[in-house]
């Protein structure tokens, strides 16, 4: 986990959403593997919502995770692309990572 990502999570927890979004943007940009950025993108999404800023990145990011149906479901649910029933079905079927 990158230091920028941890900083972004911490700032979000302190309700400093602008700084959190900035730190998470930097962490996402530095990481070469989009699958490693899933939760950073989700927290960034909520930070932007808190700031009243539209976030389009999470709406397309789920395509980065073809082998991770749980991450896909979270991204698609946050983007409004699947409803709660579908999300809950994926949650029931998802395998716990080892």
N, C-alpha and C positions, 0 to 999 in steps of 0.2 A: 504494500500500500504506500502510495507516494505521500510525502509530507504535505503537499498542496491539497491532496484529497482529504487528509485528516484535518487540516486547517479549515477547509470548507465545511466539513461536517461540524466541527466545533463552532464555527461562526454561525452556522444555521441554528445550532442548539442555543446560541446566545441571542437569537433573533436579529442578527446583523445580516440580513438577507442580501443586500447589495455586495458586501464583502464576500459572503459565502458563494454567491454566483460567480464572482470574479475568480476566486480561488479554484472553484470547481471547473470553470472554463479553462483555466490554465492547466489543471491536472489532466483534464480530458484531452487537451491539445498535446500534452507531453507524452501521453501513453500511446504506444503503437498498437496495442490490442484492444479493439472496441469492446470485446467481451469483458475486459477488466474494468471498464468504465460504467457498467450498467447502473450500479447503485449510485454512483456519482451523478449520472444523468438524471436519475429519479429525484434525488435530493435537490439538484439544480432546478429541475422542473418545478418542484414545490416552492423553491426560493423565488423563482420568476413569477409564479402565481401570486405569492405574497406581495411582490413589488408591482403587481398589475401589468406585467409584461407578458405578451404571448410567447409561448415556447413551442416551436415547431420541431425541434430536434428529436424529442422523444417519440414523436409520431412516426418517424422513419427509422429510428435507431434499432428497433426490435429486429430488423432484418440482419443486423450484425451478429445475431445469436442463433443461427439455424440449428445448432445442436443443443440449445438450452431452452426448451419449451416454457419453463417457468419464467425465465427472464423475458421471453417474448410475450407471455401473457401479461406480466406486470406492465411492460411498455405499452402494449396494445390497450390494456384497460385504462391506464393513465391518459392515453391519447383519445379515449372514447371510441375505440375501434371494435371493442367487444363489450358485451354487457356483463353484469355481475354473475349471472347464471353460468356463462361460458367460463369466466374467470374462476369461479368456484369449482367447476368441473376439472379444469386444468390443475388446480391446487390439489384436488383429490387424487389425480392420476400422476402427478409429478413425483419423480423419484428423488429421494433425499441424496444430495451429493455426499460422497465419501471423503 
